[in-house]
Amino acid sequence: MIRNHSPTDLIVALDFAKPEQALKLVEKLDGLPVVYKVGFELFMADGPSFVRELVHQKRRVFLDLKFHDIPNTVARAAIQASSLHVEMFSVHLSGGSAMVKAVADALADISLIRPKILGVSVLTSFDDVRWAEVTKALTGHAVNTDDSVNGIVEHALAWGADGVICSSLELPSLRKQYPTLYAVVPGIRPEGFSAHDQARVMTPEQARLAGASAIVMGRPIIESQDPRELVEKVLKDLSFVPASELTS
Ligand code: C5P
């Protein structure tokens, strides 16, 4: 496996129904070098105002709404995401070349600081059996997750994506071809934690060693009795913060 020498970001998924719950976690983690991910649940509950609040607090934000629609619609949504000053946002790569290129072109035309476009390859909740159901239905042929991820990533960068979202299981083969690719990896579980609905999982340290640029963790942190302690431990595993610099 290839060792990733650059720091691996920890992205904390704020998968909450209420903004107050999310802000409470953000406060508990205050001062720790993490990125906050706002996804469907919180965005449906509180819309862009929660994102604005995080940005106002100078937090790093990943808007994970996984856009997937016709090119014009997604490009216009991407402009709105940029106007929120998020650091990155996600689109489904299965939206195809016209959609991803439309997003990249739209962002090239605006004067705001350009967020990273992250392309979702194959969701980490898919295992090979479930993914084969989809690929067989769509194409008549069963394809495994590894081949699909490798196949789509090859196009993603040419289409204008700045990075991809994949599982840690695909990282070793991706890294051989794309040593500097910004690869975001959900489906992360520290030793002993439930995988929930995630199918392709690894521990934070395994993901770092496999070459993750950033890992995403939600439920293990949200459900933890002491989220700060857990996040500090994960940051140590990611070698992001020397143990001596962590507050207890
Ligand atoms: O709770 P858990 O750690 O499984 O959360 C993972 C987060 O990452 C969720 O917010 C989910 O929407 C997101 N995600 C994912 N797989 C992807 C892309 C995003 O699990 N491929």
Residues whose N, C-alpha, C, O or C-beta is under 5 A from the ligand:
A	BS01	C5P	A13 D15 G39 V122 L123 T124 I165 P186 G187 I188 Q198 V216 M217 G218 R219
